[in-house]
């Protein structure tokens, strides 16, 4: 399971979650930090990433375009990087099931 961490989340998440989500990346490390949502969507699709974001934009794209890529939509409000990490860790089993289910395109985490 490779995650593409969106600009609105800390790049530190990649190293902090490497034990559960190896080969993940942050848009900054890929030079995509100033890219459009379309460019990120296309990169995620071409490289087998699931997009992790706090924005509704990628969920909206998934509704219109379908998937892949899959979208993990964090509905956490203002929170720390540790809280985001905690949500992705505590929901690891649900995220694994989400990746395995070909009928699901967005997973909303609270």
C-alpha positions in Angstrom: 0.0 0.0 0.0 1.6 3.2 -1.2 0.3 6.5 0.0 0.7 9.8 -1.7 0.5 12.4 1.1 -1.1 15.6 0.0 0.4 19.1 0.4 -2.0 19.9 3.3 -0.3 17.2 5.5 3.2 17.0 6.9 6.0 15.5 4.8 7.2 13.9 8.1 4.4 11.4 7.8 6.2 9.4 5.2 9.1 8.5 7.5 6.8 8.2 10.5 4.6 5.7 8.7 7.2 3.8 6.7 6.8 0.6 8.8 3.2 0.3 7.8 3.1 2.1 4.4 6.5 1.5 2.7 7.2 3.3 -0.6 4.9 6.1 0.3 5.7 9.7 -0.7 4.8 13.3 0.0 3.9 15.5 -3.0 6.8 17.8 -1.9 9.4 15.0 -2.3 8.1 14.3 -5.8 8.2 17.9 -6.9 4.4 18.0 -7.1 3.8 20.4 -4.3 2.6 23.2 -6.7 0.8 20.8 -9.1 -2.9 20.9 -9.8 -5.2 18.3 -8.4 -5.5 16.8 -11.9 -1.7 16.4 -12.0 -1.6 14.7 -8.6 -4.5 12.5 -9.6 -2.8 11.4 -12.7 0.5 10.8 -10.9 -1.2 8.7 -8.3 -3.0 6.7 -10.9 0.1 6.0 -13.0 2.2 5.0 -9.9 -0.3 3.0 -7.9 -0.6 5.4 -5.0 -3.7 6.1 -2.8 -4.0 9.8 -2.2 -4.2 10.8 1.5 -5.8 14.3 2.0 -7.8 16.5 4.2 -9.5 18.2 1.2 -12.8 17.2 -0.3 -11.4 17.9 -3.8 -10.0 14.4 -4.4 -13.2 12.7 -3.1 -15.1 14.8 -5.6 -12.7 13.7 -8.4 -13.3 10.1 -7.3 -17.1 10.6 -7.6 -16.8 12.0 -11.1 -13.9 10.0 -12.5 -14.0 6.8 -10.6 -10.9 5.1 -9.4 -8.0 4.4 -9.3 -6.5 6.1 -7.5 -8.2 5.4 -4.3 -8.6 8.3 -1.8 -8.2 8.3 2.0 -10.0 11.4 3.1 -9.1 12.6 6.6 -12.0 14.3 8.3 -10.1 15.3 11.3 -10.4 19.1 11.4 -7.4 21.0 12.8 -5.0 18.5 14.2 -1.4 17.7 14.7 0.8 15.5 12.6 0.8 13.0 15.5 -3.0 12.8 15.4 -2.9 12.2 11.6 -0.3 9.5 12.1 -2.4 8.0 14.9 -5.5 7.9 12.6 -3.5 6.2 9.8 -2.0 3.7 12.3 -5.2 2.9 14.2 -7.1 2.3 11.0 -4.4 0.2 9.3 -6.7 -2.9 9.1 -9.5 -0.8 7.6 -7.1 0.7 5.1 -5.9 -2.7 4.1 -9.4 -3.9 3.6 -10.2 -0.7 1.6 -7.2 -1.3 -0.7 -8.3 -4.9 -1.3 -11.9 -4.0 -2.2 -12.2 -3.2 -5.9 -15.7 -1.6 -5.3 -14.5 1.2 -3.0 -12.8 4.4 -4.1 -12.9 6.6 -1.0 -12.3 5.8 2.6 -13.3 8.6 5.1 -11.5 8.5 8.4 -12.6 10.5 11.5 
